[in-house]
Amino acid sequence: MKKQNNRTIGHICQLGLAALLTTGLASQAQTTLWEGHTDVGVVYELGAWNLHIGQHESTPPMEYAPNEAILGVDIVGARSTVPANPQFSFLGTAGSSVWVLPQVQDPALLFLGFGTEELASGVFVNDEVTLSLQGVRAPGQFSVYEVGMFGSPTVLMNSGDGTTAADSIRLTAGGHRHVNWAFSTPGTYEVDFEAAGTLVDGSVFSASGPITYTFSVAAVPEPSALSLLLLGGAGMLAFARRTNFRN
Ligand SMILES: [Zn+2]
């Protein structure tokens, strides 16, 4: 009788899990990264570009294709105000809200940079590649900038004044660089980057073509009822399986 009950519980759990997996998780196929040291990784190997997202602090370290993960910008923690200093007017009107992932790590936010550690030296002329902004589909403007020792910004990319060849950043093979990422309004930003460089071998120009990265300026979700239910269901299933094995 006990055996029967365990089987029944297991069966119900399996049905429930199957339903949850098909209905609930399909829409969550993309992971949203809300914190931790993460880089837009640029690699060129075996004659092909490989742009990805590397998350170094997770255990184990994770690597995602650009369409497998969303770069999360916490709508509460990343909210800042455009400074009165006119050098920051590219961010918007002084005093208005702007959402920024900072170049100096804030443990509560995604710490996002550019990683070219895996880019071998001697492959590109001057060991240099550029990452350029090709397009932005978003409810607001997107910019990337650095702030120097004396507090002055250097704008590297800014969709607010159109997307031109000036919207690019130089990256060095074996390098690693952190910047500020700014968003003028909440919402989803689809940002197209292209990596390019001139190969030492034959002085051939090579470009990756546009690769889309997605940012989401939104509220960090609380653990959902679905995920709690799923964890509970998985626990029950594991228990039922263990019990069955023992029988
Ligand atoms: Zn980094």
Residues whose N, C-alpha, C, O or C-beta is under 5 A from the ligand:
A	BS01	ZN	T38 D39 G113
